[in-house]
Amino acid sequence: MDCLPLDLCDKIFSFVEENVSTWKSNSFYTAGKNYLLRMCNDLLRRLSKSQNTVFCGRIQLFLARLFPLSEKSGLNLQSQFNLDNITVFNKNEQESTLGQKHTEEKEDGMEVEEGEMGEDDGPAPSSIPIDYNLYRKFWTLQDYFRNPVQCYDKFSWMTFLKYSDETLAVFKSYKLDDMQASKRKLEELRASSGEHVYFAKFLTSEKLMDLQLSDSNFRRHILLQYLILFQYLKGQVKFKSSSCVLNDDQAAWIEETTKLVYQLLREIPPDGDKFAAMVEHILNTEENWNAWKNEGCPSFVKESDELTRLWNLNHDNMEACKSDSREFMPSLDEFFAEAIEQADPANMVEEEYKVVRNANYGWRALRLLSRRSPHFFQPTNQKFKSLADYLDSMVSKLAKELPDIPSEEIKTGEEDDDDNGDNLLKDSNDSPSIQSKLVTNQQMDDVAAKLGAQWKNLASHLEMKAAELREIETDSEDVDMQAKLLLVAWQDREGTQATVENLVAALNATGFSQIADGLSEA
C-alpha cells in the first residue's frame, strides 16, 4: 500500500474488504489488528476527503466491521470536534458581487429551471433577496456547527441566536414547492446509471447561494446540522466542562427552534414527512449511544452462569428439548394444594408470604389453568387489581371442586368479620341446596331473556342506583342486553353473594315468581 499509487491501492483494498472474516479469526486478529489499523490510517492520511470520499468511507466501514463496537479507539469518548474543518467564504464586503442585481445573466452552466423555488411559477432563485449581509451570516453559522462549545459563551450565543433567526426566517418565508421541475430532476436522478454527485465540502461561492437555498438537499443539510448541534447542547456528555450549561432562556429557544426545524424539514419536497421522521429516529438512537458512552462503554455481552449450565446440559440442544423428562404437567390438586392451604384463614398465613404473590408461581398457575381448568375461560366482568387477587378468586373456586381435598378442612371464616378480607372461601356445606351456588353466565342469559323490557322493576330490589341504571341504558339500546347488564353489575357488586338463592328472592319480591321457579329448577 505504501509503495503504490491510490488507484492501485483501491483495487488491493477490495481484497482486504472481502476477507474481513479471516482477519477477525483468532489466528489473525490478535496479532494483526494493529497492522490493519495502521495501514488504514496511513491510507486515510493520503486520501482527500473531498476527492476520494467513497474510498474514505469504505475504509471507515471496514474498520467498523473489523473492530468490536466497544473498541474505545473508535468511539471519541472525550467528545472532541474536528476543528480543522473550516468553511472558507468571502469575508470582504468590498470584494462581494452580491451588490449587483440578481437579474444579471448567470455564467454558463448556472441556469436553473423555472419552478425550482417559490410559491408561484415565476423564476425561482431571484425571488429570494440575497445580499452580502445574509451571505456572511449564513456561512458564519458553520463555525458554530464545527465547534458547538462556543454556544455556551454568552456573547457567541447572542451572535448565533441572531444569525440563526435570520437564516431560518428565510427558509420559512421562501419554501420549496414540489413542482414539475423538481419532480423531473428526481426522476432523472433515479433513472441515471451514473454515480450520484456528492460534495464533501460546502461550495461557498456567492454566485451559488441563490441556487443552494433553492436546493432540497442543501436545505436538509443545514437543518440537520441544527438538530445535531441542539442535541449536543442539551445532552449529558461526560467530558463536558462544568460551565457548559444552558440557562432557561437558551433551553426554551432551543426547544422552540427544534420544533420549527422539524416543521421546515417536513415541508421540503420530496418526501419531507418521511425524511423528518427518519432524522428524528436516528437522533433518538444516538441518545442511547451517548448514554452508553457516559456509562463507560460496558460490554454488550451479559454473562450468565445459569444459562451457560442450561446450554451445556446436552451437546445437541434441540435433541435435549425433545427429552421425555420435559413432558410433564402437574395436576390441579397437586399444584394448588399449598395455595389452598394458605388461603384458609385458620392457617393465619400473612398475605406477603402466600405463594400466589410470587410472580413465577402466578405465571405457571395461569398456564396450568388454561390447560386444566374450565374457570379460566369463563367470561366475567369482575375486575382484579393484580394477578394475586385473580389467583385468590380461582383458588376459592378450586377448593370447592377438587376431590382430593376434604371440604371440612376448608374453613369458611364466616364467624370472622367480612371486612378484614380473610373470608375468601365460602363452604357450600352450610347450604347444601343448589340455590346457594353462584349464578352462572347461562342462568343470567336465561333470566335476562325472560325479563326483557321489565328489567327496571327488578333493579330496585337488587338495590341498583339511578346512575347505574342510566349507564346501562347508555351502553345498549337492546332490552335483553340491558337486562343482562343489570345482572352482571349486580354480580360484580355482590361477588360471592351473587347466588341463585339471593336472585330467586329478588325475583319473587318483584313479582317474577314464574322466572324464579324456572331458575330454582335449573
N, C-alpha and C positions, 0 to 999 in steps of 0.2 A: 504493500500500500504506500509506503514512504517513497518508493522509487518510481512509481507510475503516475502518469497524468490522471486527472479526475475522471475523464470519460472511461478509462480502463478500470479505475477503482470502482466505478458504478457497476460494471459487469461482474467484477470479483465479489463485490458486496452481495450480489444476488445469491451466490453460493453460501455466504455466511448466513444470510436470512433463512434460506431453505433448510439449513441444518441446525436450527436453534435448539431442537430437541436433543441433538447429540451434544451440543455444548453444555446443556443443562444436566446431562447424566453425571453420575458420581465420579466416573473416571476422568472427566474433563473439567467439571465446574470448579472444584476446589482449587485446582492448580492453574486453571486457565482464565478465570473470570476477570482477574486484574489486567491480564494482557488484552482481553477483548475490550474492556472498558477504556484502557489507554489508547488502543487503536481507534475506537470510535471517537474519543475526544480529540485525537490528532486530526482525524478527518473533518470533524466539525470546525476546527480552527482554520483549516484550509478552505472550507466551503464558504460561499457567500450566502447569507440568509435571504437576500433579495433575488439573487440569480439562480441559486441551487436549492430553492425552497423544498421541492419534493424529496431530493436526496437527503437533506437535513431531517425531514420528517420521517423518512424510512429508518434512519439511524436511531432516532429517538424511540420509534416504535419497537425496533429490535431490542434496545436496552430495556424497555418496559417488559418485553416478553422474556428476556434473559434473567433479569433480577426479580426477586420476590417483591411483593407490594411493600413489605416492611423494610426494604433496603433503604437505610436512612440517608445514603449519599444522594438519593434522587428525590428527596421529599421537601427540600428547602424549609427545614424546621424553624429557622430563625426569621422566616418571612422577609428575606432580602429581595430588593427590587433591582431590575436591570436598568441602572441609572445611565448606562451608556446609550440607551435607546432614545436619542434626542431627535425630535422632529424639527427640521430646519425650514424656516419660512422667511419671507421678506419682512424685516423689522424696520426698514427705512421708508417712511411715508413719501419722501421726496422721489424715490425711485418707483413708486407704485404706479401701475397702469389703470387702477380702478377708478380714477377720476374721469376717465373717458366714458362716453355714452355706451350703453350696453347694446345699442343697435348697430354698432360697428360690425363689419363683416368679420367672421371668425376665420382663423387660419385653416388651410386645407386639412381635412380630416377631423375638424372640430364641430361640424354641424350636428345638430340633434333633430330628431323627428318631431314634428308638431304633435301636441297632445301628450308629451312626455310628463308635463308638470302643470299644475294649476287646475282650477275648477272649470274654466272654460276651454274651448277648443283653440284658443289663441296660442301664439308662440310661447312655449313653456318657460325656458330659462330666464328670459328678460322680465318675467313677472315678479322675480324676487329682487328687491332693492339691495344690491350688494355694494358696499363701499369699503374703503380700506379699514375703517374702524371696526366693522363686523369681521372682516378677514383677519385682522390682528387678534381680536378677542377670541374668535373661534379656534385658531390654531394655538393660542396661548394655553387653552384648556388641556392640550396634550401633555403639558409639563406636569399638571396635577394628576392625570391618569398614569403618568410614568412614575411619579413619586407621591403617593397618597398622603404620606405623613405631613406634607405641607398644609393640609387642610386643618390640622389641629392648631396651627398658628393663627392667631386672631386676625392679623392683617391679611395674610394669604387667603384665609377663609372668606373675608369680605370681597376680595377680588374674584375668587372662584364663584361665589354666590352671584355677583353681578353679571359676570360673563356667562354663566350658565343660564340665568333667567333670560338674557337676551337671545342666546342661541336656541333655547327650547321654544321661545316665543316665535322665532322664525319657523321652526319645524311645525309648530301648532297652527300658525297663520297660513302657511303655504303647504298644503297637503298634496300628496301624490294621488292621482286618480288612476284606476286600473282601466285605462282606455286602450284602444286598438293598438297604439304604438307599443305600449308596454307588453300587451299580450303577444304581439308579433315577435318582439325581441325574445320573450320567454320561449316561444315555440321554436325559434331559430336556435336558441341555446340548447334546447333538448334534442333537436334533430341533428345538430352538428356532431361530427365524429371526432373533431379535433379536440385538443386539450383546452380546458377552461382556463382563461387568463386570470392569474392571481397576483396581486401586488402585495409583497410583504411589508412595504413601507408606504405611507401616505404620499401622494403627489400633491405638493403644496403650491403649485403654480397659480397665480391669481387668475389666469385665463380659464382655469378649470373649475373654479369654485362654483359658478352657477350650474355647471353640469353635475358636479358632485352632489350639490344639495338637491338635485332633481333625480338622483340615482337611489333606488331602493336599498341596494346592498350597502352603499356608503352610509345612509342614514342609520341602518341597522347596526353597523359597526360602532358608530358614535354612541347610540343609545345603549348598546350593550356595555360599552366602556363605563358609562354612568352607573349601570347596575352593579358591575363588578367593584367599582370604587365604593359605592354605598355599602355593599356587603362587607368590605374590609373595614370601613369606618365604624360600622355598627357592631361588627363581630368581636368575639372574645378571642384574641390572639395572644398566645403565651408569652411571646417575646416583645410585645408592645411596651413602650415606656409608660410609667405610671401617669405621665402628663397627657398621654394620648386618650383623652376622654371627651366625649361630646357633651356640650351643655344642652339644656332643654330646647332652646330655640333651634340649635343645629339639628337635633334629633327630629324635631317637628318638621323642619324644612325638608330633611331627607325623606321622611315618611310621605309627605305630600308630593314631593318630586318623583319618588318611586312610582306612585300611582299614575302620575302624568306620563312618565316614560313608558310604562306598560300600555297605557292608552294609545300613545303615539305608535308603539310597535304594532298594536292590533290594527291600526289604521293604514299601515304601509302595505301596499299590494306587492306581490301576490301572496295569498295565504297568511295574512297578518295574524289572525287568531291562532293558527297552528304554531307559527314561529314564536309568538309571545308565550304560549303555553309550554313549548319546548324549553325556552330560555328559563322560565320560572322553575321547571322541573330540574334542570341542570344545576341551577344555583342552590336549590334546596338540597340536592345531593351533595353539593360542595360543602354545605354546612356540616354534614356528617363527617366528611374528611377532615375539616378543621377541628371538630371536636375530638376525633381520633388522634390527631397530631398533638393537641393540647394535653391529652392524657398520656403522652409519651410513646405513642405507637405500640400499644400492646399487641401481642400476637393474635392472629385470627384463628389459630389452632387451639381448640379447647381440649385439654387432656381430661380423660375420664377413666378411672381405673375400672369402674363397674362396666362401662361399655366395652372396654378392652377385654374384660373377662368374658362377657357375653359373646363377643365376636370370635373368641378363640375356643368356645366350647366344642366346636366341630370344625374340621378343616373345610367342609362344604356347608356353608350357612344355609343354602336353600334346602339341602337334604335335612339339616337339623330342624328346619321349620316343619317338615313332614313327619317328625317323630311321633310315635303313638302316645308318648308321655305328654305331649302338648294338647292332646284331645281330651279335655275333661271339662265338666261343668257341674258345680255343686248343686244340690237340691235346695229348694227354698227354705225348708226347715233347718237344714244344716247351716246355711249361710246366715239366716236371720235369727237363729236361736239366741245369740248373745244380745242382739239389738232388742229382741222381745223381752228378754230377762231384764235388761237395763231400763226398759220403758215402764216396767211395773213400779208404781210409786212406793210399794212396800220395800223395795230393794234400796231406795234412797240413793240412787246414783246421780251425782250432780251433772248438769247439762254439758259442761265443758269436757267431761270425761266420757261421754257416750260415743259409741263407735260411729253413729250417724253424723257426728260432727267432723269426722275425718274425711277429707276430700277424696283420698284414694278409695276408701271404703264406699263412699257415695257413688263414685264413677263405676265401680264394679257392681254395685247394687242395681243401678239403672240398667246395665247390660243384662243382668240376670232377670230382672223384672220384665224386660222387653221380650225375653225368650220363654219365661215360665209362668208369668202371672197375667191373668185377664184384666186385672185392675189397671195395668199400665196403659191400656188403650181405651179405657172408659172415659167418655167426654165429661168434663166438669168445668164449672165456672168458678170454683173455689180458687182463690189466689193465695200463693205461698210466697213468703218473703225470701226464703232461702231453700236450698236443696235439703238441708237437715229438717226443716219443717215439713217438706213434702214426704221425706222418708218416715218421719214420725207418724204421719197420717197412714202411710202404706203399712207400717208395722202394726198399727192398731187393727187394720183390716185383716192382715195375715194372721194375727194372733188368734182370731176367732175361727179361722178356717183350717189351719194346719192340724192334721190329726195327731201328730206325734207330740203335741204339747197339750196336756190336760187343761181343760178350761178352768178347773178350780184353782190352778196355780196362778192364773191371771187375775189380779185384784182389780176391782172397778174403781176403787178410790172414791166411791160415792159419798162415803162418810166425811171426806175432806171437802174443803171449800173449793168450788169450781174455779174461783178467780185466781188461785195460785198456779194454774196451768198444769198441774200434775195429773188431772183427771183425763188422761188421753185414751185409756182403754175402757170401753163400756162392755161389761159382761152381759151377754144376751140371756144368761140363765135366770136373771131376775124376772124377765118377762118372756116366758117360753113361747108366747103367741107369735105367730108370723107377723102380727101387726107392729111388733117392736122393732122390726127390721127397717133399715133406711129405705127411703123411697128411691126406686131405680129410675133411670132415664126413660125406660119404656113405659113405666107407670105414669110418669109425668106427661108423656106424649098422649097417652090414652085419656087421662083426666082433662088435659087441655083441649083435646078434640071434642070432648063432650060438653065442656063449659062454653066454648065459643065466645059469643059476644057478652055472656053473663059473667065473665071473669071478674068484673069490678065488684060484684056482690060478694065474692069470696075474699077479695082483697082486704076488706075491713076486718074480717075475722082472722086474717093472717097478720093483722097489725102492720100493714104496709103504709108508709107515709104518703101524703099527697104528692110530694116531689118525686118519689119513686114511681108513682103511677104516671105522672107526666112524662117521665123519662122513658117508660115502657111504651107509651103511645107515640113518642117521638121516634123510637128505634124501629118500629114496624107498624104498618097500616093493616096487616092481616090479623084478624081477631084471634085465630088459633095460635099464631105466633105470639101475640100479646099475652094470651093465657099461659103459654109455655114460659115466657119471660118472667111472668109473675111467680110461677112455681120455682123457677131457677133462682130468682132473687131471694125467695123465702128459704130455699135450701142453703144458699150461701150464707145467709144470716144465721140460721139455726145450727148449721154444722151437724154434729152428731145427734141433735134433737129433731132433725128433719126426718121423722119416722112415719111409717104408714099409719100408725095409731094416731099421731097428732094431726095428720092430714085428714084422716077419716072424721075425727072430732070436729075439725073446722068445716068440713063439707056438710055434716049433719046440722051444725049450728046455723049454717047459711040456708038450709032447706034443700040441699042436693043429696038427699038420702039415697036415691037410686044410684048415683055415681059413687057414693060412699060404700054401698053394698057391693058394687062391682069391684071396687078397689080391695075390699076385705076378702073377697072370694078369690082374688087373683093369686 
